Amino acid sequence: GALREGVEITLRQLHSAFERGRLKEINPVGEKFDPNRHQAISAVPGDGTVPPNHVVAVLQKGWLIADRVLRPALVTVVQAA
């Protein structure tokens, strides 16, 4: 209904404002751990699905502004062997 439509319009406006401000989300599931963009909260043993030193879970997404880290992503990584 009207509420859903209003929420979708607001979301679209927010996304375009983020793009204009060069604000990007950091959501690195499955990516190699990058200490410049990610903050490891914990490490877990690997089960073979995700390689060592890669992000297995994101507890809190991070943010970039114009490629500068505003807030690192808080992540769990797979332990190195």
N, C-alpha and C positions, 0 to 999 in steps of 0.2 A: 504494500500500500504506500501511502504518502510518506510514512516514517522511513521505510526502507529506501525509498527514492531520495529522500532528503539526506540520509546517511551516505548513500553512494555518491551524491553530488559533492558533499563535504569532503569525502575521501579523495575524490578526483582533484578538487581544488587544493587539498593538502599536498598530494603527490606533485602537482605542477609547481606549487610553491617550493617544495623540496628541490625539484629539478632546477628551478631558477636560482635558488640559493646554493646549488651544487652540494646539497646534503644527500649523502648516500648511507644506506644501511650496511653494517658488517654482520653477515650471518654465515660464518665459515664452516658449516657442517661438512665433513669429509675433506676439507682442505688441510694442507700442511700447516702446522703451528707456526705462526709468525709473531715473535715477541713484540714487534713494533705495532701490531694491530690487535693482538689477542692477549688476554690475561688468563693464564691457566689457574683454575681454582682447585682442580684435582686431576689425578692420573689414574687410569684403570688398566688392568691387564687386557691385552688384545685377545679377540676371539677369532682373528683371521679375516674379519670383514673390513676392518679399517686398518691401514698400515701404522706402524709405530710413529710417534711424533706427529700424528694427524688428529684433527678435532673430531671427537665422537659425539659431543653434545654441546649445545649453546645454552647457557643458563640465562644470559642476558645479551641481547644483540648490542653491537657497538654502532658508532656513528662516525662518519667522515664528513668534513666540510672542505671542499676544494682539495681533496686528497690529503688533508691533514687530519690526524686522529683527534676527534672531539672526545670520544669515550671508547676505550677498547672493548671488544666483546669478551664476556666472561665465559670461559670454556672448560670442558673436560677433555683431556687428551689421552691417547693410548700410550702406555709406557713403552720406552725403548727396551729392546731385549736385554 
